[in-house]
Amino acid sequence: MVSRNVLGEDDIVLDELLSDKDIPDEPPFRAYIEVNVYDKEGHIIQHHRQPMKSLTEYFLALITIPLIGTYQSSSTYQAPSIFTSITGIPGQLSNSSAALIYWNASIQVGSGTQSFSPTLNSLAAPILNGTGAGELQYGTVSVSYTPTTLIFSITVTNSSGGTINVTEIGLLGTIKWIYYSSTYTFLLSYDTFSSAISIPNGALATFQIFITFSG
């Protein structure tokens, strides 16, 4: 049984996240990361929450899909340049019909650190999926939403035989097309933790990323 979530001193007020304090009447954009570590008995042994600030240019490219579409007009099957120049994806998959595009998200954690750049496309030291030394078992990413917020969640289990310290986290996006074989995966966000997330052997941790588009 998992115990009730108890918030610690590291809690943050949402108003302190990315917001529109300097732009009156503009809808705010806010994002944060929340982590809970549970011991073998299901008790919370570490809780952490911090703002997520480091969105990459690939996140911007992905946002162009709902904003401006994936082609220029009903008669021009050519993707807009802002999408193709950032992602490197071909501007045209077919000269006779539109291709159905879809994407899925995943969360990856790592044990390294690196300076943020909008062009980052990988963690410094990704932790692999497995039960060997230094590895974590990744569960399935779940995506839920409210009218204003996207919530990405994953649970990882440590069966490696030793404690694993997580120092970085990234939100990954994979883009695919129906009837087109190529797949592209991009790092949409990259953040380092203000303090390491320590996961003992036999423990599990939940990582959540919240992205809010309006207040």
N, C-alpha and C positions, 0 to 999 in steps of 0.2 A: 504494500500500500504506500502510495506517495503522500508525504506529509503536505500540509497546507503551505503555500508560498508565503514566506515572511520577508518583508522588505527590510533592507539594512540601511546603513548610513550612506551608502553610495547611490541611493535612489536619486533620480533627477526629476525635476518638474518639466513637463512637456514644453512649457513656455520657454525653457532654457535651450531647447533644441533649435535646429534650423527653423527660422521663423521670419515673419514679415514685419518685425518691429520698426524698421526704418522706412517701410513702404505702406502708408495708410491705405486701407480698403483692398489691399492685395491678398488673395488667399495664401496662407502659409504653406510651405513645404517642410515637413518634419520627418526625421527618421532616427531610429535608435535600435540598439542591439541589446538583447537581454539573455542572460545565461543563468541556468540553475544546475548545480552539480548535486547528485544524490548518492548516498552511500548504499551498501548492499541491502540495508533495511528500508530504503526508500526515504530516509531523512535528508533534508537539504543541508549540505555542509558548506556550500558557497553560493552566494547570489551576487550577480554583477549586472549593472545596466549602465550604458553610456551612449552618447550621441553617435550616430553614424554620419560622417561628413564627407567621405572620400568616394564619391561617385565618379566613374571613369567616362571617357568619351563614348564608350560602347553603350553605356546606359542612355546617353543622349541619342545615339543612333537608333536604339531600339524604340525610344519614345516617338521618333518620327513616324513609326508605322501607324499608330492610331491618329496622329496629328495631321500628316500629309499624305498618307497612303504609301503603297509600295510601287506604284507606277505613276507616270506623269499625267496621263489622261486615258479615256476609254479607248483611244485608238493608238496610243503610244505605250508599248510594253517595255518601258525603260524605267528603271528605278531612279529616284531622285539622287543627285550627286552627293548630298550630305550623308545619305545612307551608304552608298557604295564606296565613297572615299575613305570613310572611317573604318568600315568593316572589311573592305577588300572583297566583298561578295560581288559576283558579276552583275552588271546592270541589267542584263537581259538573259532570261532563261529560255524564252520561246519567242518567236516572231509572229506567232499566230494565236496565242492564247495566254491568259494570265495563269500563274502558278499559285496554288494555295499555300500560304506560308503559316507555319505555326512554331511555337517555341515553348520550351519548358525551363524551369529554374532549378538550381541546386545550390547547396551551401557547402563550402569546403573550409576546413580549418587547417592551421599550420603551426609549426614550431619555430619559425624564423621571424625576422623583421626586415623591412626595407622602407626607403623613403617613398612617399606617394608620388605618382605621376599619372596624369589622365590617360596615358597610353599603356599603363600596366596591363598585362594580360595573364598573369599567374601570381600565385603566392610565392613568397621567398623560399619556404620549405614546406610544401604541402604534406600533410599527414595522410598516409595511404590507408586504404580500406583493407582491414585484415585483423588477424590475431597475433601477428608476430611482434617482435620488439619494436616499440615506437609506433605501432599501428593502432588505429581505432576502427571499430565496426560501425559503419554508417547505416542508419536506417533510411527509410524512404522520406524524401522531402514532402511536406504537406504545404499547400498554399490555400489560405482562406482569406476572406475579405469582408469588409463592411462597406457601406456607401462611400467612405472616405479613406479607408486604410487597407493596404495589402500586408499580409502577415505570412512570412516564410519561416517554416519550422523544421528542425531536424533533431533527432536523438542519436547520440553516439555512445557506444559502450566500450569500456576498456577491459580487454581480456588479454593484454600483452604480458602480464606478469610484473609490471612495474608502473610507477606513476608517470603520467604524461602531462606536460605543461603546454597549454595552447596559448599562443601569443598573437595570432593573427587570424583573420576571418575574411572570406570573400563570398559574394553572391555571384553565381555563375549563370549565364543564360545560353541555351543551346537553340539555334535556329535551324529549322528543317523545312523542306518543301514536299508536298505530295507529288509523287512521280518524278522526283529529282533526287539523285543518290547522295549528293554532298551534304555534309553537316558541318556547321560552324559553331564553335563554343567560345564565348567571350567572358572576361571578368568584368562584371558590371559595377562592383564596389570592392574597395579594399580598405580595411581598417586594422590597426594594431590595438590590442587591449592595454588599457592604462595599468593593469596589473594582470599577471598571468593567471589563466584558468587552470587550476591543478585538478586533474582527474586521477584518483588512485586506482590501482588495479581492482577490478570487480565493480567499480562504480560506473554510473552513466551520467551524461550531461545533455541538457536540451539547449539548443541555440535557436534564438528567434530574431528575425529582422523585421521591423515594423516600418512601413513607408506610408506616410499620411500626406495626402494632397490638398486637404482643406481643413480648416479649423472647426 
